[in-house]
Amino acid sequence: MDRKPVTIPAIIGKKNSGSKITALTAYDFSFAKVLDATDIDIILVGDSLAMVALGFPNTLPVTMDEMIAHTRAVQRGARNSLLVGDMPFMSYQVSDEQAITNAGRFLQEGGAAAVKLEGGVRMAQKVRAIVQAGIPVMGHIGLTPQSVHQFGGYKIQGKNLLQARQIKQDARELEKAGAFAIVLEGIPDDLAQEITGCLKIPTIGIGAGPHCDGQILVLHDLLGITQDFTPKFVKRYANLDAEIKKAVGQYIEEVRSGAFPGREHSYNTDKNPLKKVDDSRGNH
Ligand code: KIV
């Protein structure tokens, strides 16, 4: 598909035109290439990499070096979608300097166009510092997975008045700090609607209902590859786990039975050169 590279002004423009922003995660070159050939607006190299690709129980252990390596791989496949790198736990919390340096690595080494980081009011100064360094930032508030221990699990946020007010304030402060978009994760849909209505920058929802300016999902959830707990907000558009197991099962059966590889998957020369030598020697 021939399409123009997606830019940050184009993403912001979608809010004004009312056309929904579409976003998915990717962690490697092959999937990035497939996604980029669709019309997807944003590819996020999420720190969900820790769970989906590296097998950790949460997102906390993934390192900057791992995130950069995967962002580089995704970048080689993503020519047109807007590429966003997710700042891992403890790569931006310590100081403005740390936040700017690590955000810069995503652009310089990873080839991303922007970074995402978790936190609202408490992280607004880090967002401001990164944006002032010329690096676009996507915010992420609500159920922020890097705070799993503080929350005592992956619990929907913003269900009581105090929390809801805080999340709205988080959104406002991120916008003031210069974020170009905000991921709203795991909050009630009416709160997401209210926040979306009071911001000039777009909101991108995951488990935040239908009223956001766009949606994001973890690719492996959408494809039905992840088999563990599936949150309510995930819709599986395919069941690749079953498809992959079926294909691999068939392969095993055919290798064992000798049905694969057949002649059509083998390199046949008209005459086996070794046999030709043997023939000329009268060896049959
Ligand atoms: O890490 C991730 O994949 C994310 C998105 C799902 C928002 O942060």
Residues whose N, C-alpha, C, O or C-beta is under 5 A from the ligand:
A	BS01	KIV	T25 G46 D47 S48 V183 V218
